[in-house]
Amino acid sequence: MRVIENFCSDKKIITNNALLKGESFFSNDRFFIFEDLEFSGLKEFLNSPLNTEVYSQSFWLCNWVDNILKSIKLN
């Protein structure tokens, strides 16, 4: 849940959850995935700009709820 909260808050995320690489919202400017407490590259990651323009509004809560309600109406 923390990943989603930070993603929607336009924050950079540092995690060891490598499964995020397979998600549609993954990008190298947003997520730093470390393994075995290896943090090389973290300073560069934190100093690089975060491009929030490339993230789809489909991840916004209001659009997510809207999509759920639309799918209920279809059934």
C-alpha positions, 0 to 999 in steps of 0.5 A: 500500500505504501508504494501506491500512496507514494506513487500517487503523491509523486514521490520517488520510491526506494524498495527491494521489491523487484516485482515492481519492474513488471508493472505498467507504472514502473520507471527508473526515475520513479523507483530505485530497487536495491538488492542485498542492501546494495545502494550504489546509484542511490545518490544519482537516483535521488538527485535526478529529476522525477518526470511526473508528466509521463504518468497516466491519470488512470492511476488517480483514485477518482479515475480508478473508482470511475472505471470500477463503476463503469464495469459494474454498469456493464454487467 
